[in-house]
Amino acid sequence: MLSVYKVGPVGYTAIGATCVGSVLFTEDLTGSLKDGNDYSVKKGENVGWFEFGGSTVVLLFPKNSITIDDDLF
Protein backbone atom coordinates (compact mmCIF):
# COMPACT_ATOMS: atom_id res chain seq x y z
CA MET A 1 0.00 0.00 0.00
CA LEU A 2 1.34 3.38 -1.01
CA SER A 3 0.43 6.79 0.31
CA VAL A 4 0.13 9.29 -2.54
CA TYR A 5 0.09 13.05 -1.98
CA LYS A 6 -3.34 14.54 -2.84
CA VAL A 7 -4.77 11.06 -3.55
CA GLY A 8 -4.45 9.00 -0.37
CA PRO A 9 -3.76 5.27 -0.09
CA VAL A 10 -3.04 3.47 -3.36
CA GLY A 11 -2.79 -0.30 -3.74
CA TYR A 12 0.21 -1.33 -5.90
CA THR A 13 0.68 -4.89 -7.14
CA ALA A 14 3.29 -6.04 -9.68
CA ILE A 15 2.06 -9.15 -11.51
CA GLY A 16 4.56 -11.36 -13.32
CA ALA A 17 3.34 -13.27 -16.39
CA THR A 18 3.87 -16.99 -16.90
CA CYS A 19 7.50 -16.77 -18.06
CA VAL A 20 8.64 -13.82 -15.92
CA GLY A 21 11.72 -14.83 -13.94
CA SER A 22 10.98 -12.45 -11.09
CA VAL A 23 9.72 -9.02 -10.11
CA LEU A 24 12.53 -6.94 -8.64
CA PHE A 25 12.32 -3.67 -6.74
CA THR A 26 15.06 -1.09 -6.28
CA GLU A 27 17.34 -1.50 -3.27
CA ASP A 28 16.27 1.90 -1.89
CA LEU A 29 12.60 0.87 -1.92
CA THR A 30 13.04 -2.59 -0.42
CA GLY A 31 15.48 -1.34 2.24
CA SER A 32 13.13 1.42 3.37
CA LEU A 33 10.13 -0.89 3.54
CA LYS A 34 12.03 -3.59 5.46
CA ASP A 35 13.07 -0.97 8.01
CA GLY A 36 9.46 0.21 8.34
CA ASN A 37 10.26 3.62 6.85
CA ASP A 38 8.27 5.65 4.38
CA TYR A 39 9.63 5.85 0.84
CA SER A 40 8.96 8.75 -1.51
CA VAL A 41 8.80 8.28 -5.27
CA LYS A 42 8.82 11.10 -7.78
CA LYS A 43 6.94 10.93 -11.08
CA GLY A 44 8.91 8.83 -13.56
CA GLU A 45 11.29 7.40 -10.94
CA ASN A 46 12.26 3.73 -11.27
CA VAL A 47 10.89 1.55 -8.45
CA GLY A 48 11.54 -1.85 -10.00
CA TRP A 49 11.40 -4.08 -13.07
CA PHE A 50 10.32 -7.44 -14.42
CA GLU A 51 13.27 -9.76 -15.04
CA PHE A 52 13.20 -11.99 -18.12
CA GLY A 53 10.00 -10.81 -19.68
CA GLY A 54 7.27 -8.37 -18.88
CA SER A 55 3.91 -8.17 -17.32
CA THR A 56 1.68 -5.58 -15.71
CA VAL A 57 1.12 -3.44 -12.66
CA VAL A 58 -2.29 -3.05 -11.01
CA LEU A 59 -3.05 0.20 -9.17
CA LEU A 60 -6.11 0.60 -6.96
CA PHE A 61 -7.19 4.16 -6.13
CA PRO A 62 -9.81 5.47 -3.68
CA LYS A 63 -13.14 6.25 -5.35
CA ASN A 64 -13.23 9.67 -7.07
CA SER A 65 -9.58 10.42 -6.22
CA ILE A 66 -8.27 10.46 -9.81
CA THR A 67 -9.53 11.36 -13.27
CA ILE A 68 -8.57 9.16 -16.23
CA ASP A 69 -8.08 10.97 -19.53
CA ASP A 70 -10.68 10.16 -22.18
CA ASP A 71 -8.03 9.03 -24.68
CA LEU A 72 -7.18 6.07 -22.40
CA PHE A 73 -10.62 4.49 -22.77
C-alpha positions in Angstrom: 0.0 0.0 0.0 1.3 3.4 -1.0 0.4 6.8 0.3 0.1 9.3 -2.5 0.1 13.1 -2.0 -3.3 14.5 -2.8 -4.8 11.1 -3.6 -4.4 9.0 -0.4 -3.8 5.3 -0.1 -3.0 3.5 -3.4 -2.8 -0.3 -3.7 0.2 -1.3 -5.9 0.7 -4.9 -7.1 3.3 -6.0 -9.7 2.1 -9.1 -11.5 4.6 -11.4 -13.3 3.3 -13.3 -16.4 3.9 -17.0 -16.9 7.5 -16.8 -18.1 8.6 -13.8 -15.9 11.7 -14.8 -13.9 11.0 -12.4 -11.1 9.7 -9.0 -10.1 12.5 -6.9 -8.6 12.3 -3.7 -6.7 15.1 -1.1 -6.3 17.3 -1.5 -3.3 16.3 1.9 -1.9 12.6 0.9 -1.9 13.0 -2.6 -0.4 15.5 -1.3 2.2 13.1 1.4 3.4 10.1 -0.9 3.5 12.0 -3.6 5.5 13.1 -1.0 8.0 9.5 0.2 8.3 10.3 3.6 6.9 8.3 5.6 4.4 9.6 5.9 0.8 9.0 8.8 -1.5 8.8 8.3 -5.3 8.8 11.1 -7.8 6.9 10.9 -11.1 8.9 8.8 -13.6 11.3 7.4 -10.9 12.3 3.7 -11.3 10.9 1.5 -8.4 11.5 -1.9 -10.0 11.4 -4.1 -13.1 10.3 -7.4 -14.4 13.3 -9.8 -15.0 13.2 -12.0 -18.1 10.0 -10.8 -19.7 7.3 -8.4 -18.9 3.9 -8.2 -17.3 1.7 -5.6 -15.7 1.1 -3.4 -12.7 -2.3 -3.0 -11.0 -3.0 0.2 -9.2 -6.1 0.6 -7.0 -7.2 4.2 -6.1 -9.8 5.5 -3.7 -13.1 6.2 -5.4 -13.2 9.7 -7.1 -9.6 10.4 -6.2 -8.3 10.5 -9.8 -9.5 11.4 -13.3 -8.6 9.2 -16.2 -8.1 11.0 -19.5 -10.7 10.2 -22.2 -8.0 9.0 -24.7 -7.2 6.1 -22.4 -10.6 4.5 -22.8 
